[in-house]
Amino acid sequence: MARDLPWTPVTAILPGLLTGLSLIVAIGAQNAFVLRQGLARHHVGLVVAICAVSDAVLIAAGVGGVGAVVRDHPTALQVLRWVGAAYLLAYGLRSLWSARHSEALTPADRSARSWTAVAAMTLALTYLNPHVYLDTVLMLGSIANQHGDDRWWFALGAATGSVLWFAGLGYGARSASRLAARPSTWRVLDVLIGVVMIALSVRLAVG
């Protein structure tokens, strides 16, 4: 008689991968910034690494029980909500302003930022968004813990989804050299990013 040999990690990794992708594959401040840096071919690896590692840390925190802390301290999230809204508003307005100036619409000009400035901006867009704590830490952590002993396999799947997405987005955009060479690309991209950032700011402000 054939024996049933289920491999339980797979049953947790795959749902984790799909859940993780469903939470990050959306138009947002972080994704817009990764796309922008990819097109500019500027510190793409650094940006991708920060985003992927940050997601892994937040996922691990959620699975490890930090989600309960987030849930029990709504005041901290409120403060973060207003700080994040202000930052996104400023970033959005800056993008709209940049779209008006043709001299700022070439990849060479975009690469003027140092790696420390790019890293700081990536970290700000990641950790000043209160939704990342609600979605990645609280929600994903709660789903992962439903898998019992396999919750860390679920977390591995979710973290893998983040790596695949950010690497694909950043390096996929980086390969689009023809688009990056067109001033109109930067103009349209800055307008879109500005609108997205301001819309996200308003969404955070109104709760």
N, C-alpha and C positions, 0 to 999 in steps of 0.2 A: 504494500500500500504506500502510495506517495505521501511524503510528509510535507506538511504546510510550514514553510520557512519564511514567515514575514519578516521584513527588515524595518523595524519601527522607525528608525531615524528618517527614512525616506518619507514616511507618512507625516512627519513633522517638518522636514526641510522644505518640501514642495509647497505646502500651505504657507509657510513662513516667507518663501520667495515671492509667491503671488500676493500675499498680504502686504509685504514691504513695497513691492512695485505699485500696488494700487494706491498707496499713501503718498508716494513721491512722484509718480508720473502724472503731473498736473502742472498747469501754468502757475508759477509762484515766484517769489523774490529770489530764492536760492537757485532755482532752475534757470531763470532769466539771466542771472549773473554768470552761471557756468556757461551758458550758451554764448554770451557776450565775450567772455574771456577766450572761449574756444575759437570764435571767429577772429578775434584779435591775435590768436596764436601767442598768448602772453601768460606765462606761468600756469599753463593748463594742468600740468601734473600736480602742482601745489594745490590748486583749487579743488581738483578732483579728490586728492588725498584727504584734504581737510573735511570735505563734505562726507566722504565715505567713512572716514574714521569717526567723525562726529556722530553720524547715524549709528555706527556700531556701538559707541559708548552710550548713547541715549537708549538704544534697544536693550543693551545689557543692564542699564540702570532700571529700566521698566521691568525686565524679567526678574531682576534681583530684589524688587520690592520698593524701589524709590517712587513708583507710581502712586503708592499710598500717601507718601509725603506731599506729592504734587496735589493730590486730591484734597488733602486736609489743610492746605495753606493757600486758599484762594486769594488772599491779600497780595502775596508775592506775585501771583500771576497777573493781578490787576496792575500792579506797578510795572511789570514787564510789558503788559499790553500797551500802556501809554508811551513808554520809552520806545518800544518797537514801532508804534504808529508814527511817532515823531521822526524816527530814523528813516522809515520807508517813505514818508512824505518828503523829507529833504532829498533823499536819493532820487525819487521820482521827479521832483522839480528840477534837479540837476540834470537828469537825463533829457528832459524836455528842452532845457536851456541849451544843452550840447547839440541837440538836433538842429538848432538855428544857425550854428556856426560851421561852415563847410571846412574850415581849417582843422576842426577837431574830428573829422569824419574819415580818417585814414588809420589803418592798423599801426603805422609807425608812431603816430601821435598817441595811440592808446597804450603803447608799450612803455610810455614814459614813467608809469607808476612803478615804484620799487616792489620787490617781493614782500616786504614787510607790510606795505600799504594794502597790497592785494590780499595778503593773509588776514589782516585785521578786518577788512571789509567782508571777506568770506565768513569769518567767525561771527561778526556782527549780524549778518543776514541769517546765519544759522541759529544763534543762541538768543537773539532778541525777539524771536518770533514765538509768542506763547503757544501757538498751535502745535509747535514741534513737541512741546511737553505733553500736551493733551493727546495728540495723535500717536507720536512715537513712543513716549514713555508710558502714559496711562493706558491708552487704547490697545496698542500693540503688546504692551506688557501684560495686560489682562487676557488678551487672546492667547498669548504664549503660555501663560500659566494654566490654561485649560488643557494643555497637553501633558500635564503632570511631569513625570521624570524626563520626558522628551522636550521640555520647554526650551532647553538650550540648543537643541537641534533646530527648533523653530526659529530661535533667535539667529542662528547661523544662516538659515535660509533667507531671513529678512535682511541681514547684513550683506549677504551676497547679492541680493537684489539691488541694494544701494550702490554697491561697487559697479555692477553691470550697467546700471542706469547712468550714473555720473560719468563713468569712463566713456560710455557710448555717446552721451550728450556732448561732453567736452571735446573728445578727440574726433567725433563725427563732425562737429562744427569746425574744428581745426582743419579738417581735410577740404573744407569748402573754400579753397583759396580764391576761386573766381568771384564768389560772392563778396569775400572780404576785400577784394580790390576795388569794389565799386563804392563810391561815396554815398550813393543812394541807399545802399544796404545799411550803412551806419545810421543814416537819417531815419529810415523806417524803423530800424531796430531800437534806436533811442526813443522814438515816439512810443512804440509798443511797450518798451520796458517802463517808460515814464508813466504811461496809463495804468499798467499792471501794478506798479509800486504804489501809486496814489490810490487806486481802487482797494488794494490790500490794506493801506493805511486807514482808509475810511472804514473798511470792514472791521478792523481791529478797534477803532475808536468807538464805533457804535455797538461793539460787543457781538 
